[in-house]
Amino acid sequence: MRLTAVGAQRMTDNDVLGSAASGSPIDVLLIEDNLYDVDMTTHALKDSILPDRIKAIHDGAEALDFIFCTGDYADRNPRQQPKLILLDLQLPKVEGLEVLRRIRADPLTEEIPVVIFTHSTEDRNVIEGYKLGDNSFLVKRHDFDEFMKAIQALGIYWLVMNRPPVHRAATFLP
């Protein structure tokens, strides 16, 4: 781990490889290619979530590998999904709306709360996001304090106050 400009802890490559191999659960999957936004989001959530329970992924293809336990994440338990996905729209390799489409198309992942968290203010993105099943659409604030407050409120709502559905898949486990 190393400290960033905003005081958050950023995982090094060794930390990422270690957490991918370990079976530790992830509360928040942050799919974001802007490292500054990753740092600020991690920093804003640090009071309510342990840093090792936040996983940041920087492109859509790797996000799909993580969620569906393929590629570098083939050994990850597919039943150990994040409690919340924060999804940017403008991602390298696979765009955010396609990531959302695939999450909602699979019975094992369709109920994971997905919040689109982006700089885009285009109505077509908002409409398409909701059509595809996002749970919320938040536009990133440019002001540091507003950004921090928005992320803290989001974390409290989705990880503390919200009651997720009972997973149907869990009823079929031995």
C-alpha positions as CSV (number, residue, x, y, z in Angstrom):
1,M,0.0,0.0,0.0
2,R,1.1,3.6,-0.6
3,L,-0.5,6.9,0.4
4,T,-1.9,9.1,-2.4
5,A,-2.3,12.8,-2.8
6,V,-5.6,12.8,-1.0
7,G,-4.4,10.5,1.8
8,A,-6.1,7.4,0.5
9,Q,-4.2,4.1,0.4
10,R,-3.7,2.8,-3.1
11,M,-3.0,-0.8,-3.6
12,T,0.3,-1.6,-5.4
13,D,0.4,-4.4,-8.0
14,N,1.6,-6.8,-5.3
15,D,-1.4,-6.0,-3.1
16,V,-3.8,-6.4,-6.0
17,L,-2.4,-9.8,-6.9
18,G,-2.6,-10.9,-3.3
19,S,-6.2,-9.8,-2.8
20,A,-7.2,-11.5,-6.1
21,A,-5.8,-14.8,-4.9
22,S,-7.1,-14.5,-1.4
23,G,-10.7,-15.3,-0.8
24,S,-11.4,-12.1,1.1
25,P,-14.8,-10.6,0.3
26,I,-15.1,-7.3,-1.5
27,D,-17.8,-4.8,-0.3
28,V,-17.3,-2.3,-3.1
29,L,-16.1,-3.0,-6.7
30,L,-15.0,0.4,-8.1
31,I,-14.8,0.2,-11.9
32,E,-13.0,3.4,-12.8
33,D,-10.1,4.3,-15.1
34,N,-9.3,7.7,-13.6
35,L,-6.8,7.1,-10.8
36,Y,-7.6,10.4,-9.1
37,D,-11.3,9.5,-8.9
38,V,-10.3,6.1,-7.5
39,D,-8.2,7.8,-4.8
40,M,-10.9,10.2,-3.8
41,T,-13.6,7.5,-3.7
42,T,-11.5,5.2,-1.6
43,H,-10.6,8.0,0.7
44,A,-14.3,9.0,1.1
45,L,-15.3,5.4,1.9
46,K,-12.5,4.8,4.4
47,D,-14.5,5.6,7.5
48,S,-17.2,3.1,6.7
49,I,-15.3,0.4,4.8
50,L,-11.9,-1.2,5.3
51,P,-9.6,-0.4,2.4
52,D,-9.0,-4.1,1.7
53,R,-12.7,-4.5,1.1
54,I,-12.7,-2.1,-1.8
55,K,-11.4,-3.4,-5.1
56,A,-10.6,-0.9,-7.9
57,I,-10.5,-2.1,-11.5
58,H,-9.5,0.2,-14.3
59,D,-11.1,-1.2,-17.4
60,G,-14.3,-2.9,-18.5
61,A,-12.7,-6.2,-19.6
62,E,-11.0,-6.8,-16.3
63,A,-14.2,-5.9,-14.5
64,L,-16.0,-8.6,-16.4
65,D,-13.2,-11.1,-15.6
66,F,-13.5,-10.2,-11.9
67,I,-17.3,-10.4,-11.7
68,F,-17.6,-13.6,-13.8
69,C,-14.4,-15.2,-12.3
70,T,-12.6,-15.6,-15.6
71,G,-9.1,-14.7,-16.8
72,D,-6.8,-13.6,-13.9
73,Y,-9.8,-14.2,-11.5
74,A,-10.7,-17.7,-12.5
75,D,-9.9,-19.0,-9.0
76,R,-12.2,-16.4,-7.4
77,N,-15.5,-17.7,-5.8
78,P,-18.4,-16.6,-8.0
79,R,-20.7,-16.7,-5.0
80,Q,-18.6,-14.0,-3.3
81,Q,-19.8,-11.0,-5.2
82,P,-19.4,-7.4,-4.1
83,K,-22.2,-5.7,-2.2
84,L,-22.1,-2.7,-4.5
85,I,-20.6,-1.9,-7.9
86,L,-19.6,1.7,-8.7
87,L,-19.4,1.9,-12.5
88,D,-17.9,4.6,-14.7
89,L,-19.2,4.8,-18.2
90,Q,-16.2,5.8,-20.2
91,L,-13.9,2.8,-19.7
92,P,-11.1,1.3,-21.8
93,K,-11.7,-2.1,-23.6
94,V,-15.4,-2.5,-22.6
95,E,-17.6,0.5,-22.0
96,G,-19.6,0.8,-18.8
97,L,-23.0,0.3,-20.3
98,E,-21.9,-3.0,-21.8
99,V,-20.5,-4.1,-18.4
100,L,-23.9,-3.3,-16.9
101,R,-25.7,-5.2,-19.6
102,R,-23.7,-8.3,-18.9
103,I,-24.2,-8.0,-15.1
104,R,-27.9,-7.8,-15.5
105,A,-28.0,-10.7,-18.0
106,D,-26.6,-13.3,-15.6
107,P,-28.8,-14.7,-12.8
108,L,-25.8,-14.9,-10.4
109,T,-25.1,-11.2,-10.7
110,E,-28.4,-9.6,-11.7
111,E,-29.2,-8.4,-8.2
112,I,-25.9,-6.8,-7.3
113,P,-26.6,-3.0,-6.8
114,V,-24.9,-1.1,-9.6
115,V,-24.5,2.7,-9.3
116,I,-23.3,4.5,-12.4
117,F,-20.9,7.1,-11.2
118,T,-19.7,9.2,-14.1
119,H,-18.9,12.7,-15.4
120,S,-21.4,12.2,-18.2
121,T,-24.5,14.3,-18.0
122,E,-25.9,13.1,-21.3
123,D,-29.6,12.2,-21.1
124,R,-29.1,9.2,-23.4
125,N,-26.7,7.7,-20.9
126,V,-29.1,8.2,-18.0
127,I,-32.0,6.7,-20.0
128,E,-29.9,3.8,-21.2
129,G,-28.4,3.1,-17.8
130,Y,-31.9,2.9,-16.2
131,K,-33.2,0.7,-19.1
132,L,-30.3,-1.7,-18.5
133,G,-31.1,-1.9,-14.8
134,D,-28.8,0.5,-12.9
135,N,-29.9,1.2,-9.4
136,S,-28.8,4.9,-9.5
137,F,-27.1,7.4,-11.8
138,L,-24.8,9.9,-10.1
139,V,-22.8,12.6,-11.8
140,K,-19.4,13.1,-10.3
141,R,-18.9,16.5,-8.6
142,H,-16.0,18.6,-9.6
143,D,-15.8,20.2,-6.2
144,F,-13.7,18.1,-3.8
145,D,-15.9,18.6,-0.7
146,E,-19.1,17.8,-2.7
147,F,-17.5,14.8,-4.2
148,M,-16.5,13.5,-0.8
149,K,-19.9,14.1,0.7
150,A,-21.7,12.4,-2.2
151,I,-19.5,9.3,-1.9
152,Q,-19.9,9.1,1.9
153,A,-23.7,9.3,1.6
154,L,-23.7,6.7,-1.2
155,G,-21.6,4.3,1.0
156,I,-23.9,4.8,4.0
157,Y,-27.0,4.3,2.0
158,W,-26.0,1.2,-0.1
159,L,-23.8,-0.5,2.5
160,V,-25.5,0.3,5.8
161,M,-29.1,1.4,5.3
162,N,-30.1,-0.6,2.2
163,R,-31.5,-4.1,2.6
164,P,-30.6,-6.2,-0.3
165,P,-32.8,-9.1,-1.5
166,V,-32.1,-12.6,-0.2
167,H,-30.1,-14.3,-2.9
168,R,-32.1,-17.0,-4.6
169,A,-28.9,-18.8,-5.5
170,A,-28.1,-19.2,-1.8
171,T,-31.2,-21.3,-1.3
172,F,-29.9,-24.0,-3.6
173,L,-26.4,-24.3,-2.0
174,P,-25.7,-27.6,-0.2
